[in-house]
């Protein structure tokens, strides 16, 4: 992944730039528990940056522990509140329920991973979007496509402690 244009900024509450990253063991444990293989971009992202918000206040990637701890509740919510029927040619409800949620956006769009492909479940649309084969492609799509938000080039990363996070 190309992190050359990423800039770490202080957390707005603590005014600190402390990072809350994953380690290799946590990534491997998550992969084993969920029977998934993360792409190198995701691994590099959570190892180098970890928990925080990219793009000012737009993209939030989850650490492996958060993915595991929230997966069952997320799948229950998707089952109960499914409304992406316009995207059924991209993914069916059954396929989405086999995916894992690895992040979201400030607007409530959810970033999911299925069979080494990243998809977006938009909060305000019934469509499903294929966003990329890697996390870098997905982040670029989210920030530059202009589909879910106005395109922007800024890549500031604001770290935050995930222990107080409600998902």
Rosetta blueprint (number, residue, H / E / L):
1 X L
2 X L
3 X L
4 X L
5 X L
6 X L
7 X E
8 X E
9 X E
10 X L
11 X L
12 X L
13 X L
14 X L
15 X L
16 X L
17 X L
18 X L
19 X L
20 X E
21 X L
22 X L
23 X L
24 X H
25 X H
26 X H
27 X H
28 X H
29 X H
30 X H
31 X H
32 X H
33 X H
34 X H
35 X L
36 X L
37 X L
38 X L
39 X L
40 X H
41 X H
42 X H
43 X H
44 X H
45 X H
46 X H
47 X H
48 X H
49 X L
50 X E
51 X L
52 X E
53 X E
54 X E
55 X L
56 X L
57 X L
58 X L
59 X E
60 X E
61 X E
62 X L
63 X L
64 X H
65 X H
66 X H
67 X H
68 X H
69 X H
70 X H
71 X H
72 X H
73 X H
74 X H
75 X H
76 X H
77 X H
78 X H
79 X H
80 X H
81 X L
82 X L
83 X L
84 X L
85 X H
86 X H
87 X H
88 X L
89 X L
90 X L
91 X L
92 X L
93 X H
94 X H
95 X H
96 X H
97 X H
98 X H
99 X L
100 X E
101 X E
102 X E
103 X E
104 X E
105 X E
106 X L
107 X L
108 X L
109 X L
110 X E
111 X E
112 X E
113 X E
114 X E
115 X L
116 X L
117 X E
118 X E
119 X E
120 X E
121 X E
122 X L
123 X L
124 X L
125 X L
126 X L
127 X L
128 X E
129 X E
130 X E
131 X E
132 X E
133 X L
134 X L
135 X H
136 X H
137 X H
138 X H
139 X H
140 X H
141 X H
142 X H
143 X H
144 X H
145 X L
146 X L
147 X L
148 X L
149 X L
150 X L
151 X L
152 X L
153 X L
154 X L
155 X L
156 X E
157 X E
158 X E
159 X E
160 X L
161 X L
162 X H
163 X H
164 X H
165 X L
166 X L
167 X L
